[in-house]
Amino acid sequence: MTARLAIVAGLFCGVLAGCGILPGLESQEPAPEQSVPEPGAAPEQAGQTPAPRPKPEARRQRSEVDDLLAYFQYVRKLSAAELGREHDTVRQAFLYSRSDFDRVRLAVLLSLPATAVTDEQRALELLDPVAKNPAAKLGPLAVLLAANLHERKRLDASAQGLQQKLDALMLLERNMIERKR
């Protein structure tokens, strides 16, 4: 069990690193080679221009994955009425643009658990083309979301099976008590 958990955690980190979510895991470019002037010679005297000083690290631009994760944080806090309006807005945006970003954004909204807009099957249908496209920038995120939805469906089916077994046992117990009377 712990080995499976370690594998899943490693895959999850790999997906996040591939999407550029985890800081410090993105590839770093090597510094350009610089020639070393003779000791004691000023750069201008050695016939070289001074090496530019490194600028403070510029803020990394937000990726579409970052935006979708921030969107998830935003929509999970909305009220039912706000979720309904958001659903209409996002659905219209997807119908207009048909972009991978709007497709995954609508899937994120539809995959919110226990809301009026939850439609896990439709979310899976939306994620499928992005997850299957190896050139899609949002492909790894779509695969992760689809895997999460499939696991939720499996757990729901398992829970329903257990509930049916429990109901059957309770019925059997009632029947046994009635027979003793």
C-alpha positions as CSV (number, residue, x, y, z in Angstrom):
1,M,0.0,0.0,0.0
2,T,2.8,2.5,0.9
3,A,4.6,1.5,-2.3
4,R,1.5,2.4,-4.4
5,L,1.1,5.6,-2.5
6,A,4.8,6.5,-3.1
7,I,4.3,5.8,-6.9
8,V,1.2,7.9,-7.1
9,A,2.9,10.7,-5.2
10,G,5.9,10.5,-7.5
11,L,3.6,10.6,-10.6
12,F,1.7,13.5,-9.2
13,C,4.9,15.5,-8.6
14,G,6.1,14.6,-12.1
15,V,2.9,15.9,-13.6
16,L,3.1,19.1,-11.6
17,A,6.7,19.6,-12.4
18,G,6.0,19.0,-16.1
19,C,3.3,21.6,-16.0
20,G,5.7,24.1,-14.3
21,I,3.7,24.2,-11.1
22,L,6.4,23.2,-8.7
23,P,9.0,25.9,-8.3
24,G,12.6,24.9,-8.4
25,L,11.8,21.7,-10.5
26,E,11.7,23.5,-13.8
27,S,14.8,23.2,-15.9
28,Q,17.3,25.9,-15.3
29,E,19.5,27.1,-18.2
30,P,23.2,27.2,-17.6
31,A,24.8,30.5,-17.3
32,P,26.5,31.7,-20.5
33,E,30.3,31.2,-20.5
34,Q,32.3,34.2,-19.8
35,S,36.0,34.8,-20.5
36,V,38.1,35.5,-17.5
37,P,40.2,38.7,-17.8
38,E,43.8,38.7,-16.7
39,P,44.2,39.3,-12.9
40,G,44.4,43.0,-12.0
41,A,43.1,44.2,-15.4
42,A,39.9,46.1,-15.6
43,P,37.4,44.7,-18.0
44,E,37.7,47.8,-20.2
45,Q,41.5,47.5,-20.3
46,A,41.3,43.8,-21.3
47,G,39.2,44.8,-24.4
48,Q,36.0,43.3,-22.9
49,T,32.8,44.8,-21.9
50,P,31.9,44.3,-18.3
51,A,29.6,41.3,-17.7
52,P,26.1,42.5,-17.0
53,R,25.0,42.2,-13.4
54,P,22.3,39.6,-12.9
55,K,18.9,41.2,-12.5
56,P,16.7,40.2,-9.6
57,E,14.8,37.2,-10.7
58,A,11.9,38.3,-12.7
59,R,8.5,37.0,-11.6
60,R,7.7,33.9,-13.4
61,Q,4.7,34.5,-15.7
62,R,1.6,32.5,-14.7
63,S,0.9,29.6,-16.9
64,E,-2.5,28.4,-18.0
65,V,-2.2,25.6,-15.4
66,D,-1.6,28.2,-12.7
67,D,-4.7,30.1,-13.9
68,L,-6.8,26.9,-13.8
69,L,-5.7,26.0,-10.3
70,A,-6.5,29.6,-9.2
71,Y,-9.8,29.2,-10.9
72,F,-10.6,26.0,-8.9
73,Q,-9.7,27.9,-5.7
74,Y,-12.1,30.6,-6.7
75,V,-15.1,28.5,-7.8
76,R,-15.1,26.1,-4.9
77,K,-16.0,29.1,-2.6
78,L,-18.9,30.3,-4.7
79,S,-22.5,30.1,-3.5
80,A,-25.1,28.0,-5.4
81,A,-26.5,31.0,-7.3
82,E,-23.0,32.3,-8.1
83,L,-22.0,28.8,-9.4
84,G,-25.0,28.8,-11.7
85,R,-24.1,32.1,-13.2
86,E,-20.4,31.0,-13.4
87,H,-21.5,27.8,-15.2
88,D,-23.4,29.8,-17.8
89,T,-20.5,32.2,-18.4
90,V,-17.9,29.5,-18.7
91,R,-20.1,27.3,-20.9
92,Q,-20.7,30.3,-23.2
93,A,-17.0,31.0,-23.3
94,F,-16.2,27.4,-24.3
95,L,-18.9,27.3,-27.0
96,Y,-17.5,30.5,-28.4
97,S,-13.7,29.7,-28.3
98,R,-13.5,25.9,-28.2
99,S,-10.0,26.4,-26.7
100,D,-8.3,23.8,-24.6
101,F,-8.2,26.3,-21.7
102,D,-11.9,27.0,-21.7
103,R,-12.6,23.2,-22.2
104,V,-10.5,22.3,-19.1
105,R,-12.0,25.3,-17.2
106,L,-15.5,24.0,-17.8
107,A,-14.4,20.5,-16.8
108,V,-13.0,21.9,-13.6
109,L,-16.3,23.6,-12.8
110,L,-18.3,20.5,-13.7
111,S,-16.1,18.3,-11.5
112,L,-16.8,20.2,-8.3
113,P,-18.2,17.7,-5.9
114,A,-21.7,18.0,-4.4
115,T,-22.9,21.1,-6.3
116,A,-25.8,21.8,-8.6
117,V,-23.5,22.1,-11.6
118,T,-21.7,18.8,-11.0
119,D,-21.6,16.6,-14.1
120,E,-18.7,14.2,-13.8
121,Q,-19.5,12.4,-17.1
122,R,-19.6,15.6,-19.1
123,A,-16.4,16.7,-17.4
124,L,-14.7,13.5,-18.5
125,E,-16.0,14.0,-22.1
126,L,-14.5,17.5,-22.1
127,L,-11.2,16.3,-20.8
128,D,-10.8,13.4,-23.1
129,P,-9.6,15.2,-26.2
130,V,-7.1,17.3,-24.3
131,A,-5.8,14.3,-22.3
132,K,-5.3,12.3,-25.5
133,N,-3.5,15.1,-27.4
134,P,0.3,14.7,-26.7
135,A,0.9,18.2,-28.0
136,A,-1.6,19.9,-25.7
137,K,0.0,22.2,-23.1
138,L,-2.8,21.3,-20.7
139,G,-2.6,17.6,-21.4
140,P,-0.9,16.5,-18.2
141,L,-3.5,18.5,-16.1
142,A,-6.3,17.0,-18.1
143,V,-4.9,13.5,-17.5
144,L,-4.7,14.2,-13.8
145,L,-8.2,15.6,-13.6
146,A,-9.6,12.7,-15.6
147,A,-7.8,10.1,-13.4
148,N,-9.3,11.9,-10.3
149,L,-12.8,11.7,-11.8
150,H,-12.4,8.0,-12.7
151,E,-11.2,7.3,-9.2
152,R,-14.2,9.2,-7.7
153,K,-16.6,7.2,-9.9
154,R,-15.0,3.9,-8.8
155,L,-15.2,4.9,-5.2
156,D,-18.9,5.9,-5.6
157,A,-19.7,2.6,-7.2
158,S,-17.9,0.8,-4.4
159,A,-19.8,2.7,-1.8
160,Q,-23.1,2.0,-3.5
161,G,-22.2,-1.7,-3.6
162,L,-21.4,-1.6,0.1
163,Q,-24.6,0.2,0.9
164,Q,-26.6,-2.4,-1.0
165,K,-24.9,-5.2,1.0
166,L,-25.6,-3.3,4.3
167,D,-29.3,-2.8,3.3
168,A,-29.6,-6.6,2.5
169,L,-28.0,-7.5,5.9
170,M,-30.4,-5.2,7.7
171,L,-33.4,-6.7,5.9
172,L,-32.2,-10.2,6.7
173,E,-31.8,-9.2,10.4
174,R,-35.3,-7.8,10.5
175,N,-36.7,-11.0,8.9
176,M,-34.9,-13.1,11.5
177,I,-36.3,-11.0,14.4
178,E,-39.8,-11.3,13.0
179,R,-39.6,-15.1,12.7
180,K,-38.5,-15.4,16.3
181,R,-41.7,-13.5,17.4
